[in-house]
Amino acid sequence: MTDTLVVDRPAVEAEDSAKRRQIVDGAREIFFARGFDAASMGDIAKAAGVSKGTLYVYFKNKEELFSAIVEAECCTHAESVFRLDDNNDVEATLTHVGVEFVNFLCRPEKASSIRIVSAIAERMPEIGKAFYETGPGNGIARVKAYLEAQVRAGVLEVPDCEVAAAQFLDACQSTMFKPVMFNFAPAPTPERVRHVVGIAVSAFLAAYRKK
């Protein structure tokens, strides 16, 4: 009779996933504190509490690791912010999305990641492309799909849902995101966010609500 080694695959996969998250968390800390160029794989390994050998098992280089962070942040962004419910009132839905979008965008760590991507996108266009597709582009696409559904339902009359979605999101962040992005001002207060988003929603509905 031959002994057989039984591998608990779910347990192995869970451990692997946990280790990967541990590395990503450590890398995020280093990237945001020092920027992309000043961060080293050695520093990242130390912050993550793993050896450099373990680090290279999961990520072949710094670019791949930063891309994983960007992808994870953008997925969090999409799932937590763009929850558009066709059954709710349009004004309530757009207000909710606008407030959640601005609150997410104006978090200090979010502004830091955008600064880093902006700084390296010219020489690493694949990272800039991935960031746009999974972040801003994905958000616009989700709002566009919601607007198209409201047009079909006869609630809205929008000639170009993609442009309208992008303009709405831009209007929601007006006077709030750029000051945070350029370290001119801290994150806006909840009252300020609701005030600006309220104006954006009112202007949007004045233009596109079916008469």
Order of alpha helices (4+ residues) and beta strands (2+ residues): alpha-alpha-alpha-alpha-alpha-alpha-alpha-alpha-alpha-alpha-alpha
